[in-house]
Amino acid sequence: MAGTYRVTIDIEKIQLNMLNQEGGRISQDGIRAWLRGTGFVLADPVNDTWLTEEENLRLLQESEILQVSRVR
């Protein structure tokens, strides 16, 4: 059964990974827009902590996740 997770994301790491994999740099605002568009809901903008369903976690690489915990 899927659950909801609170995940703190390293936005700069996503930028670095995108640069290495895609050869282009995306702004932090662009990454946050992508996260919102794929089912992430910003819970704490200061720490880049988001709420999302379990299946969305697969969109992130392990190195991009600073902390994750199940909330329900």
PDB file as gemmi writes it, atoms N, CA and C in Angstrom:
CRYST1    1.000    1.000    1.000  90.00  90.00  90.00 P 1                      
ATOM      1  N   MET A   1       0.840  -1.189   0.000  1.00  0.00           N  
ATOM      2  CA  MET A   1       0.000   0.000   0.000  1.00  0.00           C  
ATOM      3  C   MET A   1       0.881   1.246   0.000  1.00  0.00           C  
ATOM      4  N   ALA A   2       0.612   2.143  -0.905  1.00  0.00           N  
ATOM      5  CA  ALA A   2       1.399   3.371  -1.033  1.00  0.00           C  
ATOM      6  C   ALA A   2       1.104   4.304   0.130  1.00  0.00           C  
ATOM      7  N   GLY A   3       2.058   5.153   0.423  1.00  0.00           N  
ATOM      8  CA  GLY A   3       1.895   6.110   1.499  1.00  0.00           C  
ATOM      9  C   GLY A   3       2.363   7.481   1.066  1.00  0.00           C  
ATOM     10  N   THR A   4       2.200   8.423   1.974  1.00  0.00           N  
ATOM     11  CA  THR A   4       2.658   9.787   1.748  1.00  0.00           C  
ATOM     12  C   THR A   4       3.962   9.983   2.512  1.00  0.00           C  
ATOM     13  N   TYR A   5       4.899  10.664   1.879  1.00  0.00           N  
ATOM     14  CA  TYR A   5       6.223  10.865   2.454  1.00  0.00           C  
ATOM     15  C   TYR A   5       6.574  12.342   2.510  1.00  0.00           C  
ATOM     16  N   ARG A   6       7.334  12.682   3.536  1.00  0.00           N  
ATOM     17  CA  ARG A   6       7.935  14.011   3.662  1.00  0.00           C  
ATOM     18  C   ARG A   6       9.390  13.835   3.247  1.00  0.00           C  
ATOM     19  N   VAL A   7       9.813  14.595   2.255  1.00  0.00           N  
ATOM     20  CA  VAL A   7      11.162  14.432   1.723  1.00  0.00           C  
ATOM     21  C   VAL A   7      11.847  15.800   1.591  1.00  0.00           C  
ATOM     22  N   THR A   8      13.041  15.885   2.148  1.00  0.00           N  
ATOM     23  CA  THR A   8      13.857  17.085   2.006  1.00  0.00           C  
ATOM     24  C   THR A   8      14.810  16.836   0.843  1.00  0.00           C  
ATOM     25  N   ILE A   9      14.767  17.746  -0.116  1.00  0.00           N  
ATOM     26  CA  ILE A   9      15.452  17.554  -1.393  1.00  0.00           C  
ATOM     27  C   ILE A   9      16.611  18.533  -1.527  1.00  0.00           C  
ATOM     28  N   ASP A  10      17.721  18.038  -2.054  1.00  0.00           N  
ATOM     29  CA  ASP A  10      18.893  18.857  -2.351  1.00  0.00           C  
ATOM     30  C   ASP A  10      18.742  19.385  -3.782  1.00  0.00           C  
ATOM     31  N   ILE A  11      18.191  20.578  -3.901  1.00  0.00           N  
ATOM     32  CA  ILE A  11      17.915  21.172  -5.214  1.00  0.00           C  
ATOM     33  C   ILE A  11      19.212  21.370  -5.997  1.00  0.00           C  
ATOM     34  N   GLU A  12      20.272  21.782  -5.318  1.00  0.00           N  
ATOM     35  CA  GLU A  12      21.555  21.990  -6.005  1.00  0.00           C  
ATOM     36  C   GLU A  12      22.098  20.676  -6.566  1.00  0.00           C  
ATOM     37  N   LYS A  13      21.873  19.573  -5.869  1.00  0.00           N  
ATOM     38  CA  LYS A  13      22.312  18.273  -6.360  1.00  0.00           C  
ATOM     39  C   LYS A  13      21.536  17.882  -7.614  1.00  0.00           C  
ATOM     40  N   ILE A  14      20.236  18.180  -7.643  1.00  0.00           N  
ATOM     41  CA  ILE A  14      19.446  17.913  -8.855  1.00  0.00           C  
ATOM     42  C   ILE A  14      20.030  18.727 -10.014  1.00  0.00           C  
ATOM     43  N   GLN A  15      20.364  19.998  -9.757  1.00  0.00           N  
ATOM     44  CA  GLN A  15      20.963  20.834 -10.798  1.00  0.00           C  
ATOM     45  C   GLN A  15      22.249  20.207 -11.328  1.00  0.00           C  
ATOM     46  N   LEU A  16      23.106  19.762 -10.441  1.00  0.00           N  
ATOM     47  CA  LEU A  16      24.370  19.156 -10.835  1.00  0.00           C  
ATOM     48  C   LEU A  16      24.146  17.872 -11.633  1.00  0.00           C  
ATOM     49  N   ASN A  17      23.221  17.041 -11.162  1.00  0.00           N  
ATOM     50  CA  ASN A  17      22.917  15.798 -11.869  1.00  0.00           C  
ATOM     51  C   ASN A  17      22.355  16.077 -13.260  1.00  0.00           C  
ATOM     52  N   MET A  18      21.497  17.070 -13.374  1.00  0.00           N  
ATOM     53  CA  MET A  18      20.931  17.428 -14.684  1.00  0.00           C  
ATOM     54  C   MET A  18      22.031  17.930 -15.612  1.00  0.00           C  
ATOM     55  N   LEU A  19      22.948  18.723 -15.085  1.00  0.00           N  
ATOM     56  CA  LEU A  19      24.047  19.228 -15.897  1.00  0.00           C  
ATOM     57  C   LEU A  19      24.905  18.072 -16.408  1.00  0.00           C  
ATOM     58  N   ASN A  20      25.212  17.126 -15.530  1.00  0.00           N  
ATOM     59  CA  ASN A  20      26.049  15.985 -15.909  1.00  0.00           C  
ATOM     60  C   ASN A  20      25.345  15.041 -16.878  1.00  0.00           C  
ATOM     61  N   GLN A  21      24.037  14.854 -16.705  1.00  0.00           N  
ATOM     62  CA  GLN A  21      23.302  13.887 -17.525  1.00  0.00           C  
ATOM     63  C   GLN A  21      22.753  14.487 -18.818  1.00  0.00           C  
ATOM     64  N   GLU A  22      22.285  15.710 -18.725  1.00  0.00           N  
ATOM     65  CA  GLU A  22      21.603  16.322 -19.865  1.00  0.00           C  
ATOM     66  C   GLU A  22      22.456  17.367 -20.581  1.00  0.00           C  
ATOM     67  N   GLY A  23      23.513  17.813 -19.911  1.00  0.00           N  
ATOM     68  CA  GLY A  23      24.368  18.822 -20.512  1.00  0.00           C  
ATOM     69  C   GLY A  23      23.827  20.233 -20.418  1.00  0.00           C  
ATOM     70  N   GLY A  24      22.771  20.433 -19.647  1.00  0.00           N  
ATOM     71  CA  GLY A  24      22.188  21.754 -19.483  1.00  0.00           C  
ATOM     72  C   GLY A  24      21.858  22.025 -18.033  1.00  0.00           C  
ATOM     73  N   ARG A  25      21.793  23.287 -17.698  1.00  0.00           N  
ATOM     74  CA  ARG A  25      21.501  23.677 -16.324  1.00  0.00           C  
ATOM     75  C   ARG A  25      20.070  24.206 -16.251  1.00  0.00           C  
ATOM     76  N   ILE A  26      19.351  23.767 -15.239  1.00  0.00           N  
ATOM     77  CA  ILE A  26      17.983  24.236 -14.991  1.00  0.00           C  
ATOM     78  C   ILE A  26      18.013  25.076 -13.721  1.00  0.00           C  
ATOM     79  N   SER A  27      17.276  26.166 -13.713  1.00  0.00           N  
ATOM     80  CA  SER A  27      17.234  27.031 -12.528  1.00  0.00           C  
ATOM     81  C   SER A  27      16.568  26.312 -11.359  1.00  0.00           C  
ATOM     82  N   GLN A  28      16.829  26.796 -10.160  1.00  0.00           N  
ATOM     83  CA  GLN A  28      16.172  26.220  -8.987  1.00  0.00           C  
ATOM     84  C   GLN A  28      14.660  26.380  -9.082  1.00  0.00           C  
ATOM     85  N   ASP A  29      14.205  27.507  -9.592  1.00  0.00           N  
ATOM     86  CA  ASP A  29      12.758  27.703  -9.783  1.00  0.00           C  
ATOM     87  C   ASP A  29      12.204  26.707 -10.799  1.00  0.00           C  
ATOM     88  N   GLY A  30      12.967  26.410 -11.834  1.00  0.00           N  
ATOM     89  CA  GLY A  30      12.553  25.431 -12.828  1.00  0.00           C  
ATOM     90  C   GLY A  30      12.440  24.035 -12.235  1.00  0.00           C  
ATOM     91  N   ILE A  31      13.375  23.687 -11.374  1.00  0.00           N  
ATOM     92  CA  ILE A  31      13.329  22.381 -10.709  1.00  0.00           C  
ATOM     93  C   ILE A  31      12.134  22.305  -9.773  1.00  0.00           C  
ATOM     94  N   ARG A  32      11.878  23.371  -9.032  1.00  0.00           N  
ATOM     95  CA  ARG A  32      10.717  23.375  -8.136  1.00  0.00           C  
ATOM     96  C   ARG A  32       9.410  23.276  -8.924  1.00  0.00           C  
ATOM     97  N   ALA A  33       9.359  23.929 -10.077  1.00  0.00           N  
ATOM     98  CA  ALA A  33       8.163  23.827 -10.930  1.00  0.00           C  
ATOM     99  C   ALA A  33       7.996  22.392 -11.425  1.00  0.00           C  
ATOM    100  N   TRP A  34       9.094  21.740 -11.804  1.00  0.00           N  
ATOM    101  CA  TRP A  34       9.041  20.341 -12.237  1.00  0.00           C  
ATOM    102  C   TRP A  34       8.539  19.446 -11.098  1.00  0.00           C  
ATOM    103  N   LEU A  35       9.043  19.685  -9.882  1.00  0.00           N  
ATOM    104  CA  LEU A  35       8.597  18.888  -8.736  1.00  0.00           C  
ATOM    105  C   LEU A  35       7.087  19.053  -8.522  1.00  0.00           C  
ATOM    106  N   ARG A  36       6.605  20.303  -8.547  1.00  0.00           N  
ATOM    107  CA  ARG A  36       5.161  20.544  -8.383  1.00  0.00           C  
ATOM    108  C   ARG A  36       4.362  19.850  -9.483  1.00  0.00           C  
ATOM    109  N   GLY A  37       4.866  19.875 -10.694  1.00  0.00           N  
ATOM    110  CA  GLY A  37       4.173  19.271 -11.823  1.00  0.00           C  
ATOM    111  C   GLY A  37       4.154  17.751 -11.796  1.00  0.00           C  
ATOM    112  N   THR A  38       5.023  17.151 -10.987  1.00  0.00           N  
ATOM    113  CA  THR A  38       5.082  15.696 -10.912  1.00  0.00           C  
ATOM    114  C   THR A  38       4.512  15.149  -9.613  1.00  0.00           C  
ATOM    115  N   GLY A  39       3.768  15.985  -8.870  1.00  0.00           N  
ATOM    116  CA  GLY A  39       3.055  15.480  -7.704  1.00  0.00           C  
ATOM    117  C   GLY A  39       3.665  15.800  -6.347  1.00  0.00           C  
ATOM    118  N   PHE A  40       4.697  16.627  -6.319  1.00  0.00           N  
ATOM    119  CA  PHE A  40       5.277  17.044  -5.050  1.00  0.00           C  
ATOM    120  C   PHE A  40       4.590  18.328  -4.587  1.00  0.00           C  
ATOM    121  N   VAL A  41       4.345  18.445  -3.280  1.00  0.00           N  
ATOM    122  CA  VAL A  41       3.706  19.629  -2.699  1.00  0.00           C  
ATOM    123  C   VAL A  41       4.685  20.222  -1.700  1.00  0.00           C  
ATOM    124  N   LEU A  42       5.033  21.479  -1.876  1.00  0.00           N  
ATOM    125  CA  LEU A  42       6.006  22.131  -1.011  1.00  0.00           C  
ATOM    126  C   LEU A  42       5.435  22.316   0.390  1.00  0.00           C  
ATOM    127  N   ALA A  43       6.091  21.720   1.375  1.00  0.00           N  
ATOM    128  CA  ALA A  43       5.643  21.800   2.763  1.00  0.00           C  
ATOM    129  C   ALA A  43       6.452  22.817   3.561  1.00  0.00           C  
ATOM    130  N   ASP A  44       7.732  22.984   3.227  1.00  0.00           N  
ATOM    131  CA  ASP A  44       8.619  23.905   3.938  1.00  0.00           C  
ATOM    132  C   ASP A  44       9.604  24.501   2.940  1.00  0.00           C  
ATOM    133  N   PRO A  45       9.319  25.712   2.456  1.00  0.00           N  
ATOM    134  CA  PRO A  45      10.179  26.303   1.430  1.00  0.00           C  
ATOM    135  C   PRO A  45      11.585  26.651   1.924  1.00  0.00           C  
ATOM    136  N   VAL A  46      11.749  26.877   3.209  1.00  0.00           N  
ATOM    137  CA  VAL A  46      13.061  27.224   3.750  1.00  0.00           C  
ATOM    138  C   VAL A  46      14.030  26.048   3.609  1.00  0.00           C  
ATOM    139  N   ASN A  47      13.534  24.840   3.856  1.00  0.00           N  
ATOM    140  CA  ASN A  47      14.377  23.647   3.827  1.00  0.00           C  
ATOM    141  C   ASN A  47      14.160  22.778   2.596  1.00  0.00           C  
ATOM    142  N   ASP A  48      13.358  23.243   1.640  1.00  0.00           N  
ATOM    143  CA  ASP A  48      13.007  22.447   0.460  1.00  0.00           C  
ATOM    144  C   ASP A  48      12.486  21.076   0.858  1.00  0.00           C  
ATOM    145  N   THR A  49      11.523  21.085   1.777  1.00  0.00           N  
ATOM    146  CA  THR A  49      10.861  19.858   2.207  1.00  0.00           C  
ATOM    147  C   THR A  49       9.501  19.774   1.525  1.00  0.00           C  
ATOM    148  N   TRP A  50       9.226  18.597   0.961  1.00  0.00           N  
ATOM    149  CA  TRP A  50       8.054  18.381   0.141  1.00  0.00           C  
ATOM    150  C   TRP A  50       7.265  17.182   0.647  1.00  0.00           C  
ATOM    151  N   LEU A  51       5.981  17.145   0.337  1.00  0.00           N  
ATOM    152  CA  LEU A  51       5.142  15.972   0.564  1.00  0.00           C  
ATOM    153  C   LEU A  51       4.859  15.345  -0.786  1.00  0.00           C  
ATOM    154  N   THR A  52       4.878  14.023  -0.825  1.00  0.00           N  
ATOM    155  CA  THR A  52       4.588  13.338  -2.074  1.00  0.00           C  
ATOM    156  C   THR A  52       4.200  11.896  -1.803  1.00  0.00           C  
ATOM    157  N   GLU A  53       3.600  11.286  -2.788  1.00  0.00           N  
ATOM    158  CA  GLU A  53       3.249   9.878  -2.694  1.00  0.00           C  
ATOM    159  C   GLU A  53       4.481   9.025  -2.991  1.00  0.00           C  
ATOM    160  N   GLU A  54       4.468   7.814  -2.486  1.00  0.00           N  
ATOM    161  CA  GLU A  54       5.612   6.914  -2.604  1.00  0.00           C  
ATOM    162  C   GLU A  54       6.095   6.739  -4.044  1.00  0.00           C  
ATOM    163  N   GLU A  55       5.166   6.608  -4.983  1.00  0.00           N  
ATOM    164  CA  GLU A  55       5.582   6.348  -6.362  1.00  0.00           C  
ATOM    165  C   GLU A  55       6.380   7.501  -6.969  1.00  0.00           C  
ATOM    166  N   ASN A  56       6.221   8.717  -6.431  1.00  0.00           N  
ATOM    167  CA  ASN A  56       6.963   9.854  -6.959  1.00  0.00           C  
ATOM    168  C   ASN A  56       8.416   9.881  -6.499  1.00  0.00           C  
ATOM    169  N   LEU A  57       8.731   9.177  -5.438  1.00  0.00           N  
ATOM    170  CA  LEU A  57      10.109   9.159  -4.945  1.00  0.00           C  
ATOM    171  C   LEU A  57      11.064   8.584  -5.982  1.00  0.00           C  
ATOM    172  N   ARG A  58      10.567   7.734  -6.856  1.00  0.00           N  
ATOM    173  CA  ARG A  58      11.417   7.112  -7.884  1.00  0.00           C  
ATOM    174  C   ARG A  58      11.943   8.144  -8.880  1.00  0.00           C  
ATOM    175  N   LEU A  59      11.353   9.329  -8.922  1.00  0.00           N  
ATOM    176  CA  LEU A  59      11.805  10.378  -9.830  1.00  0.00           C  
ATOM    177  C   LEU A  59      13.123  11.009  -9.371  1.00  0.00           C  
ATOM    178  N   LEU A  60      13.460  10.777  -8.105  1.00  0.00           N  
ATOM    179  CA  LEU A  60      14.677  11.359  -7.539  1.00  0.00           C  
ATOM    180  C   LEU A  60      15.766  10.312  -7.408  1.00  0.00           C  
ATOM    181  N   GLN A  61      17.004  10.741  -7.565  1.00  0.00           N  
ATOM    182  CA  GLN A  61      18.127   9.868  -7.287  1.00  0.00           C  
ATOM    183  C   GLN A  61      18.392   9.911  -5.781  1.00  0.00           C  
ATOM    184  N   GLU A  62      18.944   8.843  -5.247  1.00  0.00           N  
ATOM    185  CA  GLU A  62      19.229   8.792  -3.802  1.00  0.00           C  
ATOM    186  C   GLU A  62      20.057   9.980  -3.349  1.00  0.00           C  
ATOM    187  N   SER A  63      21.009  10.395  -4.172  1.00  0.00           N  
ATOM    188  CA  SER A  63      21.893  11.501  -3.805  1.00  0.00           C  
ATOM    189  C   SER A  63      21.161  12.836  -3.695  1.00  0.00           C  
ATOM    190  N   GLU A  64      19.955  12.927  -4.238  1.00  0.00           N  
ATOM    191  CA  GLU A  64      19.180  14.161  -4.214  1.00  0.00           C  
ATOM    192  C   GLU A  64      18.269  14.261  -2.998  1.00  0.00           C  
ATOM    193  N   ILE A  65      18.170  13.176  -2.249  1.00  0.00           N  
ATOM    194  CA  ILE A  65      17.308  13.126  -1.066  1.00  0.00           C  
ATOM    195  C   ILE A  65      18.144  13.293   0.189  1.00  0.00           C  
ATOM    196  N   LEU A  66      17.867  14.353   0.935  1.00  0.00           N  
ATOM    197  CA  LEU A  66      18.597  14.601   2.176  1.00  0.00           C  
ATOM    198  C   LEU A  66      17.960  13.866   3.348  1.00  0.00           C  
ATOM    199  N   GLN A  67      16.630  13.795   3.325  1.00  0.00           N  
ATOM    200  CA  GLN A  67      15.895  13.131   4.417  1.00  0.00           C  
ATOM    201  C   GLN A  67      14.531  12.714   3.894  1.00  0.00           C  
ATOM    202  N   VAL A  68      14.070  11.561   4.347  1.00  0.00           N  
ATOM    203  CA  VAL A  68      12.742  11.092   3.936  1.00  0.00           C  
ATOM    204  C   VAL A  68      12.098  10.359   5.104  1.00  0.00           C  
ATOM    205  N   SER A  69      10.806  10.597   5.295  1.00  0.00           N  
ATOM    206  CA  SER A  69      10.071   9.879   6.337  1.00  0.00           C  
ATOM    207  C   SER A  69       8.617   9.735   5.893  1.00  0.00           C  
ATOM    208  N   ARG A  70       8.027   8.625   6.296  1.00  0.00           N  
ATOM    209  CA  ARG A  70       6.618   8.357   5.960  1.00  0.00           C  
ATOM    210  C   ARG A  70       5.738   9.127   6.942  1.00  0.00           C  
ATOM    211  N   VAL A  71       4.724   9.799   6.406  1.00  0.00           N  
ATOM    212  CA  VAL A  71       3.804  10.545   7.275  1.00  0.00           C  
ATOM    213  C   VAL A  71       2.446   9.868   7.397  1.00  0.00           C  
ATOM    214  N   ARG A  72       2.095   9.004   6.439  1.00  0.00           N  
ATOM    215  CA  ARG A  72       0.860   8.194   6.536  1.00  0.00           C  
ATOM    216  C   ARG A  72       0.827   7.157   5.464  1.00  0.00           C  
TER     217      ARG A  72                                                      
END                                                                             
